[in-house]
Amino acid sequence: MSLVEVSGLRKTYGGVAVVDDLSFCVEEGEIFGLLGPNGAGKTTAMMILAGLREPDAGTVAIGEAPAGDRRTRNGRLGLVPQELAIYPELTGRENLQFFGGIHGLRGGRLRERVDELLNQIGLKEHSEQYVRTFSGGMKRRLNFGAGLLHEPKLVILDEPTVGVDPQSRSHLLEAVQHLAASGVGIIFATHYMDEAQSICHRVGIIDHGRMLECGRPDELLDALHSNVRLHVKLAVQTAENRLNDIADVENQQGNDLRLTVRRKRNEASSAILHRLATVCERLCSAGAELVSIETNEHNLEDLFLQLTGRNLRE
């Protein structure tokens, strides 16, 4: 069942739509990746979901709570912001005790949850150290744990692994997957495309506040243009004319020819293989010698750049 339903969200600042008719859902136990360049509207959308900003239009409903029931919604939601929201002059344990108290945990139940979280984030042995002495990765893990103390049903993670060492990054990603396996829904905002591709069940790519693509990573990548590039030595230069209808000639210098057989959007693999075989047959009939063949396996970064462009964003 859908844990969160986001419908028609819109937010404007100074007449500019930062979030523009944004709709998506997240299921129980699902890791939903929210991807977009700087200024795409991700943070604003997450702040609206967390109840920290009011939308101009649209609704957010978490579980069975009505869209306007902020108290129930916030009790079911955990937020792990990109900026560290922990206190350096407190110990790791004291930080978790403080945030647990904010969520209404007391006595034995608070101590139990703090111990559980310290184990989960790998900081039990460092729990009595002041946070100011923590490494960047340890601070990130503590920041992550602080958002989970009240056992939320939905967790919003905003760039949870930014700037951490490989070990802490691996530990955090494993913790996210463990949460999802327990039935918690997760909205995972990241700029690391490899993270999203490896752990997210679905991803949504947004830009200028609008959803551009949404679906399972494998489905989205299957729809990309996959190309096969060939480098051949021609017996005669006229062989190029035999290929124009089924391949794109990128460069020819004398008898040296480089060309690409492009996979069309949603084209079956068998179709591009058939066209590739036809290209090779025509080249062989012209006495061409194959120098090299190259295929490109697309990933989420390719799709992201194709949809949002390559220009720098500040």
N, C-alpha and C positions, 0 to 999 in steps of 0.2 A: 504494500500500500504506500501511497505518497506520504512522506513525512512532512514535507514543506511544499506549498503551492505558492508560487510567485506569479502574479497575473497583472500585466499591463502597467508595470512600474514606470513612473515618469518623475523626473526631478530636474528643474531648471535653475540656473543661476545667471542673473543678468540677461535673461532672455535666451540663453544658450541651454539646450537640452543636454544635460550630463548623463542622465539615464532616460532612454527614449523607448517606451512601450516594451519593456523587458519582461519576458515571461519564461519560466522554466519550473521544473519540479525536481525534488530529490527523494529517492526512496529510502526506506529503512535499510541500513547496512550498505548503502551506496557511497562511494567516493566520487563526488562530482567536481571535476576540474573547471575552474573559472579562469579563462585565459584572455589576455588582452594587453596591448601596449600601454605605456604610461599615458594617463589621461583618457583611457577608454571608458571609464565609469565603474570599474570593478570595486574600488574602495567605497564609493558612494552607495552602490548597490548593497554592499555588505553592511554598511552602517545603517541603512534602512532596515535590512533584515534583522539587525541586532537591536532595533528600536532606538538607536541613537540619533537618527534623523527622520523627519517626516516626509513622505513622498507627496508630490503635488497631485498625483493620481495613482491608482492601482492598489492592490492588496497583497498582504503576506499572511498566510495561515500556516501555523505549525501544528501538526497533529490534528486533534479534534478541537483545538482552541479557536474561537472565532477570530477573524482577521483583525478585529480591533481590540482584542483582549491582550493588552501588553503585559500584564502581570503574569498570566499563565504562560504566554509565549516566552518571556525572558527566563522563567523558571526552567524551561525545557531546552534552553539554548546556552551554549558555551562559546565564548569569543576569545581567540588567541590572536592579538593584534601583531602587526609587523614590528611596531616600536615596542621595546621591552617595557612591560608594565609590572616590574618587580622592584623591590627596595634593596639597594646595595648595602645599607647599614643593618639589615636584618640577616639572620642565618637562612639557609634554605628551608629548614623546618618552620621557622617563624613566619616566613613569607607564606607558606602554604596554610599555616594556622590562621593567619590574618585573612586570607581570601576565603578560606572555608567558613570563618565566622561571618563574613559579609553575606554568604549564601545561607546562613542560618544553622550551620552545623555547630554542635556543642558537645562537650564532654567526651565520652568514650567513642561516640560515632565520629567526631572530628579527628581524634587521635588515630582511629582505625583507617579513615580515608587518607590522612596525611601519610601514614606508613605505606599504604597501598600505592599511592602516587609516587613516593620516593623510590620504591622498588620498580615501578613501571617505567620511570624516566631515568633510572640508573644513577640516582644520586643519594642512595641510602648512606654510603660511606662518607659522603661530604655534607650530610644534612646539618651538622653543627658549625660548618664554616660560614663566615660572612660572605654574602653574595658578591661583595666587591672584590673578593679574591678568586672568584670563579673565572674560568675561561669563557670565551664567547659561546662555545657549544654548550657548556653547562648552563649558562644563562638562558639560552634558547630552550633547553629542555625543561628548565624550571618555569619559564614563561608558558610553555605548553601545558605543564602539569597544573598550573594555577587555573586554567580554564576548564579543568575536568573535575574539580573537587565535588561539585554538586550532581555528578552523574547525568549530564545533559543528554537529551535524545538527539540533538543536532549540534554539531560543532563547526564553527566558522574559523578556518585557518588562513590567515593573511600572510603569505610569504614566510612560512614557519622555518624554512631551512636556509634563509639568506645569510651568507657570510659565516657558515659553520664549517668545521673540519669534516672530512669524509666519514669518520667514525660516528660523530654525533648526527650527521645527516642520515646515515644508514639506520641508526637507532630510532630517530624520529619517524622515518618512513615506515619502519616495522611497527612502531607504536600506532601510527595512523591506520595501518592495515589491520592490526589487532582490534582497534576500536570498531572499525567497520564490521569485522567478523562477529563482534558481539551485538550487532544490530544498530549501532549508532550511525546516523546519517552525517556525512561530512561534506562541506563545501571547501574546496582546496584551491586557493588562489596562488599561482606561482608563475615565475618567469622561466623556470627550468622545464623545458619541453620534455626532456628525458624522464623527469619525475612524473609528469602528467601521463605520459604514454605508458609508463611501467605500472603505476598503481591505480589510475583512475578508471572506473567502470564506464563513465561517460564524461565528455568534455563539452563545454560551451565556449566558443570564441566570440568575444564582443569587441566592438570598436565604435566610437562615437555614441556610446550608450545603447547600441542595438545589438541583438544577437545575430551573428553572421552565419554560424554553423553550430549544430548541436547533435551529438550522437556518440556512439562508441568509437574509440580511436581507430579500430580496425575497419569499421564501416566508412569513416571519413577518409581514411587513407586509400581505400579501394577505389574511391571516386576520383583520385588525383590522376593527372597526366603522367604516366610512367614512360620514360623514353629509353630507347636503345641507340647508342652511338657507334658508328662504324668508321674505321680508318682503313682505306684501301689504296693500293697502287694500281692505276688503270693501265691496261694495255694500249688503249686509244682514248683520247680525251672526249670523244663523242659519246662515251658510255653514260655520261651524266644525263643526257637527254632521255635515256630509258628509265629514269628513276623519278622524274619530277612529279608524277601522278601519285606516288605512294611514299615518298620520303622527302625530307627537306635537306637540300644541299647547303651546308654551312660554310664550307670553304674549299676552293680548289686552286691549287698552284701547280700548273703543269699537269703531270699525271698523278699527283697526290690529291686525294679526295677525302673529305670528311663529311659525313652525312648523318642525319638522325631520323629514325623511325619513331614517330610519336604515338603514344597511346591516347586515344580520345577519351573524354570523360565518360565514365560508366561502361567503357568498352570491355568485353570479356578478354581474359588473357589469351584464349585460343585465337581471337581475331588478330591481335597484334603479332602473335607468332606466325600466323598465316601470311601476313604482310611482310614480316621479316624474311620468311622463307622465299617469298616472291622476289624481294630485293636481292637476296643472295643468289638466286637462280639467274637473274638478269646480269648481275655482276660477273658471275662465272662464265656466262655465255659470251661476255665481252672480254674474257681473259683477264679479269681483275684478280689481284692478289690481296687477300685479307691481311692487314697488318695488326689490327687490334679491334676488340669489341668491348664495349663498356655499357653496363646497365646501372641505373640509379634506383636505389630503394628509398622511397619517400618516407619521411617521418613527420611528426607533428610540427616541427620547426618549419619544414617546407610549406605545409598547409598554412601555418600561422603567417608566414611572410607573404604567401600568395594572396591571402585574404586582407591583410592589414598594410601591406607595402613594406618597403625596405628603408624608407626615410627615417632619420633619427627623430625621436620624440624626447622632449624635455619635460 
